[in-house]
Amino acid sequence: MEKTADASTFKLHNGDRVGIVGGGPAGSFFAMHLLEYAAAENLSLTVTIFEYRDFGQSGPAGCAKCAGLLSAGLQSNLRRFGLRLPPEVVQSKADSYVLHLAEQEVEIFPPLPHREIVSVYRGSGPRAAAARPSINFDYWLLRQAEKAGATIVKAMVKQITFTPEKAIVSTNFEHHPFELVVLAAGVNGRRVALEGDTYHPPETAQMIQDELGGYPGNNRRVHVHFGRKHGVVFGATVPKGAYVNVSLLAKNPSLKTIADFLTEAGIPEDYQRLCGCKPHIPVSAAKKFYGNRFVAVGDAAASRLYKDGIGSAFHTAEKAAHTAIFHGIAAADFKRQYAPLCRRIARDNFWGKFLFFLWEITGNSRALTRLWLLALTTKSTHPFEARICRLALWNMFTGDDSYEHILRSLLHPRVVWFLLSHIWGVWRRPTVPHSTPTRK
Ligand SMILES: Cc1cc2nc3c(=O)[nH]c(=O)nc-3n(C[C@H](O)[C@H](O)[C@H](O)COP(=O)(O)OP(=O)(O)OC[C@H]3O[C@@H](n4cnc5c(N)ncnc54)[C@H](O)[C@@H]3O)c2cc1C
């Protein structure tokens, strides 16, 4: 793919064609950002998005297999970008997270007003559900990309090949030449063959997910479970209109089903299982995610560990599109302008892994569990320490802040002193402190 080129070879010109493989959030965001930046530069481009998913089909076939929480940060980015989420896309609004740790519950509220989290469907709803969303998030976003000027081709891309002047996208029946190709295929689709093994996808972990009907409880809370037995890293229940999504990251997925997990969490078995899947989630960044006339965005490049993947799709798509319009489409341009963002995400994920590791240890240790519950529930005697610990958890669950900032906040001398000065006491005390009463 390397070649000696004059300065204009790896620039986009009037009439150039850009092909995007994947019409999930990253593909749609890339198209919209690219077309907006191109318009600002009086550049006329032809943008084509290849997407094979049938959005009209319920169950996993039409779905992006995701819990569907939109972070407050993503919602404000959508507004900044002029995108208004239609009310019918939103399934539920969650205004608190309930942490379940060692049979105790602690309810955590947003630190600021308007940091509400909303849930959406990424497809046409659970396979066996009576009620279907009238419109889902991915379909709506793809239509926004179409309105912005992109053409949608319903086809599965098999291969991308490169010549010095073009990048060629091949489906089963056709070959489409482009000046720039963008890989936005996530980590759950059919692997696209890239000529010359230029791209190495991210490493992934497998999750387990079910959609349930008749599930008990308030539908304005997300429940997060840590410290359960059988190697569960975390589990979460997310309200989605009439239903609930339950997702689980287990160390060994074959050992665990959602039903086992819920039984262990004390949920009575009178819910109905409407749908289920075992999707992958990236746990590292991709390698060689850019080249001449090629860049990957969203999950296919780099995404925040376990949190706000759609927010990462927004940021990576925006930066890659900015690079393509204002700097160029050579490997060197993406390396200089775009790769630092992906490296920042990957570096932050390192701290994220550390935080999740600490949580796992906490969940498995009675003394540490007691210590954490104490820190979270001593609002009257230690308001500062309780506020920092609650804020750290809120940000960790919602993806509202970087993992590095979260860790730094927990290293505040007053928090460290609080934890050190109480460790001996909780070690000797046989019971966990009472949880805070939950707000109904
Ligand atoms: C269990 C689970 C729960 C999650 N929960 C959340 C959450 O609550 N909030 C959040 O922000 N993130 C969540 N994520 C992460 C989120 O799903 C991803 O980060 C996000 O979808 C990435 O967007 P993307 O566009 O890069 O990839 P995707 O959403 O995977 O989109 C890729 C698109 O490309 C298409 N495609 C793939 N291959 C081809 C091909 N060969 N040809 C044509 N089209 C192709 C696919 O059909 C798909 O539409 C979760 C992930 C998992 C696994």
The ligand as a Gaussian input file, in Angstrom:
#p B3LYP/6-31G(d) Opt

LIG

0 1
 C      -23.650000      -7.067000      25.881000
 C      -23.220000      -5.683000      25.456000
 C      -23.806000      -4.581000      26.032000
 C      -23.429000      -3.292000      25.644000
 N      -24.051000      -2.236000      26.217000
 C      -23.750000      -0.971000      25.821000
 C      -24.466000       0.136000      26.347000
 O      -25.374000      -0.010000      27.153000
 N      -24.124000       1.386000      25.924000
 C      -23.113000       1.584000      25.015000
 O      -22.828000       2.752000      24.670000
 N      -22.436000       0.535000      24.475000
 C      -22.731000      -0.733000      24.851000
 N      -22.083000      -1.798000      24.293000
 C      -21.056000      -1.533000      23.285000
 C      -21.707000      -1.112000      21.956000
 O      -22.610000      -2.112000      21.538000
 C      -20.635000      -0.902000      20.883000
 O      -19.537000      -0.213000      21.419000
 C      -21.185000      -0.099000      19.701000
 O      -22.273000      -0.782000      19.117000
 C      -20.085000       0.080000      18.655000
 O      -20.615000       0.655000      17.496000
 P      -19.981000       0.276000      16.072000
 O      -20.767000       1.046000      15.070000
 O      -18.514000       0.427000      16.122000
 O      -20.244000      -1.283000      15.900000
 P      -21.643000      -2.045000      15.785000
 O      -22.676000      -1.397000      16.591000
 O      -21.336000      -3.472000      16.035000
 O      -22.059000      -1.831000      14.260000
 C      -21.380000      -2.493000      13.232000
 C      -22.337000      -2.592000      12.057000
 O      -21.625000      -3.115000      10.939000
 C      -22.426000      -4.085000      10.294000
 N      -21.494000      -5.005000       9.647000
 C      -20.618000      -5.839000      10.262000
 N      -19.914000      -6.520000       9.337000
 C      -20.360000      -6.096000       8.121000
 C      -20.032000      -6.467000       6.787000
 N      -19.099000      -7.377000       6.528000
 N      -20.705000      -5.858000       5.771000
 C      -21.669000      -4.919000       6.018000
 N      -22.024000      -4.565000       7.278000
 C      -21.371000      -5.138000       8.299000
 C      -23.218000      -4.725000      11.431000
 O      -24.417000      -5.307000      10.935000
 C      -23.479000      -3.528000      12.339000
 O      -24.688000      -2.883000      12.010000
 C      -22.427000      -3.096000      24.657000
 C      -21.840000      -4.216000      24.073000
 C      -22.223000      -5.492000      24.456000
 C      -21.590000      -6.691000      23.804000

